[in-house]
Amino acid sequence: MNFKNYSLTLLLLLSSFQIFAQPKPKQTALELKVNALMAKMTLEEKVGQMAQITLDVIGNGKDRFSSDEPFTLDEQAMQKALVQYKLGSVLNASNNRARTPQHWLEVITKIQKVAMSNKNAIPVIYGIDAIHGETYTAGATMFPQQIGQAATFNRELVYKGAEITAYETRASSIPWAFSPLLDLGADPRFPRQWESFGEDPYLITELGKQMVYGFQGKDNNIANPTKVAASIKHFLGYQVPVSGKDRTPAIISDQALREYHLPPFKAAIEAGARTIMINSGLINGVPVHANYKILTKLLKEELGFKGLVVTDWGDIENLHKRDRVAKDNKEAVMMAINAGIDMSMVAYQYEPFCDDLIALVKEGKVKQSRIDDAVRRILTVKYELDLFNNPTTDIKDYPKFGSVEFEQASQQAATESITLLKNNDNVLPLKKSTKILVTGPNANSMRTLNGAWTYSWQGEKVEDFAAKYNTILEALENKIGKQNVTYLPGVSYKMDGKYYEEYADQLEETIAAAKNADVVVLCLGENSYTETPGNLSDLYLSDLQTELAQKLAATGKTIILVLNEGRPRIISKFEQKMAAIVQTYLPGNFGGNALADILYGDVNPSGKLPYTYPQFPNALFTYYHKPSESRETTEGIYNYNADYNPQYVFGHGLSYTTFNYSDIKLSTSTLKKGQTLTISVNVSNTGKVTGKESVLLFITDLVASDISPDVKRLKGFDKIELKAGETKTITFKITPDDIAFVNSELKKITEPGEFEILLGNKKIKFNYTL
């Protein structure tokens, strides 16, 4: 043998081995921990980790609405669920009712003790719907619901609210928050629009990131005992069903899904969101919980999501029972797990889920690798939360829980959310000597100020917990004295009925009382609701409330309409007769105080609409509609008139002062690939009082190939405070990616052409070239 040739051959073989057999990346300490634990786990234990039950399954509650008090855990039920079946997660509240932090510590400590008595001592991960504060903890700080937070256009306030919610959730010994909601809230009929940040993808993206940072920390260190794991939801396209009703089918093109619905989730994933909850509905006929294309190909592979994917309530069962795409529960489990679900929010019947999934693995219908991937994701989050070392946290370590500092942050958010929609002849602010009649079903209710997900699911238990806060009536009485306030309800809600049930309550007496008042403060809107119980069939405000408004208007008195509603109920039947209109959305426990401050000028309103307020039920738009939706009458035998006729446009919001936009400057008139365009504008307070202004930057693609461009899109916003006579320069930076769109081939592209910038009432154009 030629030694030289042999050596050369060997070298070639070694080099090719290095090319084709590169060593695996070195595992992190966390990966080593997770893999070491998984090596010791049985199939049964792994499958148990993938199941989540509601607390009532292991307690004395027969269901979510059990009235059994006090709540206690069932030792036998815990042994079966947590020891025999080794379930990995528990969620929700005891008997659908808020509890003290001390109660949560007691309950969750017992649960963790039982769960960790297993051989591998794996803690459960306890999750809760912390929607606008720690929903199910008595004494926690309740912020405006997300739609109100969106109206602030204030990133800092949204971040602070989430940070406080994380602190108070951990103070309740709970490490996992099912929040924020990043759905596109583009349909005013939908019963959860108020849980969203509104209709605009950019606004949702920006505020969603702030909420993720607030929950998890900007360093994403969720082992920090003041932080929680966020669960962004509901992936994907949940809030735009054809019917407008909850959990009903949506028709969404792949292009629209990527253009409008995907960006907030993509940004939140990039911000580090640890978990994600899935859309309960159907898109183009396919249940999302069984959609491999969305859950695996898009979410896990394209977006690179490494975290935990959890279902919504009972949604694997729904594949069989509701959607009829699976012949039985076993097939439903197979479809969902193979599609990419990691954890099933089973809610109640966990045995069929676990038994069926074990059988499916043994039959080869679900691969062991799919189980291992799911469990690895679950255990990773548990380790990241430091639950193995600290499965609970103690309220004594959280001195700021329910503090004045936190309450002030809530009131600030409520104040900046409230939106002045109309103010004829500057009737507002009112003088404190004015005699007012306060009326309407929302005038004296803490429940309506907060909405659902407040101390209970539908918010029906709010009055049990919020008595120390002020309703609108109480806040106004405190502001100007009871001697200047008369109260009659006129219309009241049936508080033990459905959200829309109401009755005339001293209606004629209310009309008579108006004659003795200088001004009527009319508080209309909705009672609390969420999810399917909040479905509606008529977007107009109710007949009784409309009658009350019209009869009061007939007295000739000045009427201040205060709207307190989760979605924009149509008011066009009497809107013209209202002297001023104020939208409070669902402002939380300090909404009454915030409103009183604004009505009397102690605070200048600064909220802006985060959605388009429709004028008619059959004329529903988003502000970024297509040009064909707002055409004027055309020439010829067929006169086509597509009216864009909202009651109030997205971004509308008045102030007690005036602002002027001037001197727009661009760093270049031609933006090129790889460059950044700097846009500056001077904003001046030309009125007599200090005010805050949300500066909104819109950009229009004047001509686009393939896909008709939107009339305009929000591409930047900043909130500033200006003293009377003060001017500030606001700067935005735009890259080519910011003016891109998704074409019909589902590629995000930026085309050369002309673009128009809109700031206030000022416009300026620029070009983009490759």
VENKA-V619540 format. One record per pair of residues at least 4 apart in sequence whose ideal C-beta (glycine too) atoms are under 6 Angstrom apart, sorted by the first residue. I is the first residue (numbers start at 1). J is the second residue. If there is no record, write none. Layout:
[[I;J] [I;J]]
//
This chain:
[[1;6] [17;21] [27;31] [27;32] [30;383] [33;383] [34;376] [34;379] [34;380] [40;120] [41;45] [41;46] [45;86] [46;371] [46;375] [47;354] [47;357] [47;358] [48;85] [48;86] [48;87] [48;88] [49;88] [49;375] [49;378] [50;343] [50;374] [51;87] [51;344] [51;346] [51;350] [51;353] [51;354] [52;89] [52;91] [52;343] [52;345] [53;57] [53;87] [53;90] [53;346] [53;350] [54;91] [54;92] [54;347] [55;59] [55;90] [55;92] [55;94] [56;61] [57;348] [58;73] [58;74] [58;77] [58;78] [58;81] [59;71] [59;73] [59;74] [60;68] [60;72] [61;66] [61;95] [62;66] [64;96] [65;96] [66;95] [71;94] [71;95] [73;110] [78;82] [78;114] [79;83] [80;84] [81;85] [81;87] [82;87] [82;114] [82;115] [85;354] [86;118] [88;378] [89;124] [89;125] [90;124] [90;126] [91;127] [93;136] [94;99] [96;456] [96;457] [97;456] [98;136] [98;137] [98;138] [98;455] [98;465] [99;103] [99;104] [100;138] [101;137] [101;171] [101;172] [101;395] [104;108] [104;172] [104;173] [105;109] [105;173] [105;394] [108;126] [108;173] [108;392] [109;392] [112;116] [112;123] [112;391] [112;392] [115;123] [115;124] [116;121] [116;123] [123;387] [123;391] [125;176] [125;382] [126;174] [127;176] [127;178] [128;136] [128;174] [129;135] [129;178] [129;453] [130;134] [130;135] [130;165] [130;169] [130;177] [130;179] [131;135] [131;179] [131;453] [132;142] [132;143] [132;145] [133;140] [133;141] [133;142] [133;143] [133;165] [134;140] [134;165] [134;168] [134;169] [134;172] [135;453] [137;172] [138;465] [139;402] [140;168] [141;164] [141;406] [141;410] [142;450] [142;454] [142;588] [142;589] [143;161] [143;410] [143;413] [143;588] [144;148] [144;149] [144;413] [144;414] [144;417] [144;587] [144;588] [145;194] [145;451] [145;586] [146;195] [146;196] [146;197] [147;194] [147;585] [148;417] [148;585] [148;587] [149;158] [150;197] [150;198] [150;610] [151;417] [151;419] [151;607] [151;610] [152;157] [152;416] [152;417] [153;608] [153;694] [153;717] [153;719] [154;416] [154;719] [155;210] [157;413] [158;207] [158;210] [158;211] [159;210] [159;213] [159;214] [160;409] [161;413] [162;211] [162;214] [162;215] [163;214] [164;406] [166;215] [166;227] [166;228] [167;226] [168;401] [169;174] [169;177] [169;228] [170;225] [170;226] [170;393] [171;395] [171;398] [171;401] [173;392] [173;393] [175;228] [175;385] [176;229] [177;215] [177;228] [178;231] [180;208] [180;211] [181;195] [181;196] [181;233] [182;204] [182;208] [182;232] [182;264] [182;265] [183;196] [183;234] [183;238] [183;239] [184;260] [184;261] [185;193] [185;196] [185;198] [185;199] [185;239] [186;199] [186;240] [186;622] [187;240] [187;244] [188;567] [188;568] [188;614] [189;244] [189;539] [190;239] [190;244] [191;246] [191;534] [191;535] [192;530] [193;567] [194;566] [194;586] [197;203] [197;204] [197;207] [198;203] [198;610] [198;611] [199;611] [199;622] [200;714] [201;260] [201;263] [202;714] [204;208] [204;264] [205;263] [205;264] [205;267] [208;264] [208;268] [209;267] [209;271] [212;216] [212;230] [212;268] [212;271] [212;273] [213;218] [215;228] [215;230] [216;220] [216;222] [216;227] [216;230] [217;221] [217;224] [217;227] [220;272] [222;227] [222;229] [222;384] [222;385] [223;386] [225;393] [229;274] [229;275] [229;381] [229;385] [230;273] [231;275] [231;277] [232;268] [232;273] [232;276] [233;277] [234;238] [234;277] [234;279] [235;265] [235;276] [235;278] [236;261] [236;279] [237;250] [237;252] [237;257] [237;261] [237;283] [238;279] [238;281] [240;250] [241;248] [241;249] [241;250] [241;281] [242;251] [243;248] [245;535] [246;531] [246;532] [246;535] [247;280] [247;281] [249;282] [250;281] [250;283] [252;256] [252;257] [252;283] [254;746] [255;259] [255;742] [255;744] [256;260] [257;261] [258;262] [258;742] [259;742] [262;266] [266;303] [268;273] [269;273] [269;303] [269;305] [274;307] [274;381] [275;307] [275;308] [276;309] [277;310] [277;312] [278;288] [278;289] [278;311] [279;288] [280;312] [280;315] [282;287] [283;288] [286;291] [287;319] [287;323] [288;294] [289;311] [289;315] [289;336] [290;319] [290;335] [290;336] [290;339] [291;295] [291;339] [292;296] [292;339] [293;297] [294;298] [295;299] [295;339] [295;340] [296;300] [296;340] [297;301] [298;302] [299;303] [299;305] [300;305] [300;340] [308;342] [308;377] [308;378] [308;381] [309;341] [309;342] [310;343] [310;345] [311;315] [311;316] [311;341] [311;344] [311;345] [313;345] [313;347] [314;347] [316;332] [316;333] [316;336] [316;344] [317;321] [318;322] [318;323] [319;323] [319;325] [319;326] [319;332] [319;335] [320;326] [320;328] [320;329] [320;332] [326;331] [326;332] [326;335] [327;331] [329;352] [329;356] [330;356] [333;353] [333;356] [333;357] [334;338] [334;360] [334;365] [334;366] [336;341] [337;341] [337;366] [342;374] [342;377] [344;353] [346;350] [346;353] [350;354] [351;355] [352;356] [360;365] [360;366] [361;366] [366;370] [372;376] [382;387] [386;390] [387;391] [410;588] [410;590] [411;590] [411;593] [411;594] [414;587] [414;588] [414;590] [414;591] [414;594] [415;594] [415;603] [416;606] [417;607] [418;584] [418;594] [418;598] [418;605] [418;607] [419;583] [419;607] [419;609] [419;653] [420;582] [420;605] [420;654] [421;581] [421;583] [421;648] [422;580] [422;581] [423;428] [423;580] [423;654] [424;579] [427;558] [427;579] [427;580] [428;580] [429;600] [429;601] [430;434] [430;599] [430;600] [432;480] [432;600] [434;518] [434;519] [435;484] [435;517] [435;518] [436;485] [436;517] [436;519] [436;521] [437;486] [437;513] [437;514] [437;517] [437;520] [438;443] [438;473] [438;476] [438;485] [438;487] [438;521] [439;488] [439;490] [439;510] [439;522] [440;522] [440;523] [440;524] [441;491] [441;492] [441;493] [442;448] [442;523] [442;525] [442;564] [443;472] [443;473] [443;523] [444;471] [444;473] [445;471] [446;462] [446;463] [446;466] [446;469] [446;471] [447;459] [447;462] [447;463] [447;528] [448;527] [448;564] [449;587] [449;591] [450;454] [450;459] [450;462] [450;588] [451;459] [451;528] [451;566] [451;586] [452;458] [452;459] [452;528] [452;529] [452;530] [454;459] [454;462] [455;461] [455;462] [455;465] [456;460] [456;461] [459;528] [462;466] [466;589] [469;589] [470;474] [470;475] [470;592] [470;593] [471;592] [472;523] [472;592] [472;595] [473;487] [475;592] [475;593] [475;596] [476;485] [476;596] [477;482] [477;485] [479;596] [479;600] [480;484] [486;513] [488;506] [488;509] [488;510] [488;513] [489;505] [490;507] [490;510] [490;548] [491;502] [491;505] [491;544] [491;545] [491;548] [492;505] [493;502] [493;527] [494;501] [497;501] [499;527] [499;529] [502;544] [506;510] [511;551] [514;520] [514;552] [514;555] [514;557] [515;555] [519;558] [520;552] [520;557] [520;559] [521;560] [522;559] [522;561] [523;562] [524;545] [525;563] [525;564] [525;565] [526;565] [526;566] [529;533] [529;534] [530;534] [539;570] [539;617] [540;570] [541;545] [541;546] [541;569] [541;571] [546;573] [549;574] [550;574] [552;559] [553;577] [558;579] [559;578] [559;579] [560;580] [561;578] [561;581] [562;582] [563;583] [564;584] [565;569] [566;586] [568;613] [571;575] [572;615] [584;591] [584;595] [587;591] [590;594] [597;602] [597;603] [598;603] [598;605] [604;655] [604;656] [604;689] [604;691] [606;692] [607;653] [608;651] [608;653] [608;694] [609;648] [609;650] [609;652] [612;621] [612;622] [612;623] [612;646] [612;650] [613;646] [613;647] [613;648] [614;619] [614;620] [614;646] [615;645] [615;646] [615;647] [619;645] [621;625] [623;649] [623;650] [624;710] [624;713] [625;629] [626;708] [627;711] [629;642] [629;644] [630;644] [631;642] [633;639] [633;641] [634;640] [648;652] [651;696] [655;691] [656;689] [657;685] [657;687] [657;689] [657;691] [658;686] [658;687] [659;683] [659;693] [660;684] [660;686] [661;681] [661;683] [661;759] [661;760] [661;762] [662;682] [663;682] [664;681] [664;759] [664;762] [664;764] [665;680] [666;679] [666;766] [667;678] [669;766] [670;767] [670;769] [671;675] [671;677] [671;766] [671;768] [672;769] [673;736] [673;770] [676;733] [676;735] [677;734] [678;733] [679;732] [680;729] [680;731] [681;730] [681;759] [682;727] [682;729] [683;695] [683;728] [683;730] [684;727] [685;691] [685;722] [685;724] [685;726] [688;724] [689;724] [690;723] [692;721] [693;720] [694;717] [694;719] [695;718] [695;730] [696;717] [697;715] [697;716] [697;732] [697;759] [698;712] [698;714] [698;758] [699;715] [699;739] [699;755] [699;757] [700;712] [700;756] [701;709] [701;755] [702;754] [702;756] [703;753] [704;709] [706;743] [706;744] [707;743] [715;738] [716;732] [718;730] [720;728] [722;726] [734;738] [736;750] [739;750] [739;755] [740;748] [740;749] [740;750] [742;748] [743;747] [743;749] [752;768] [752;769] [752;770] [754;765] [754;767] [755;766] [756;763] [756;765] [757;764] [758;763]]
//
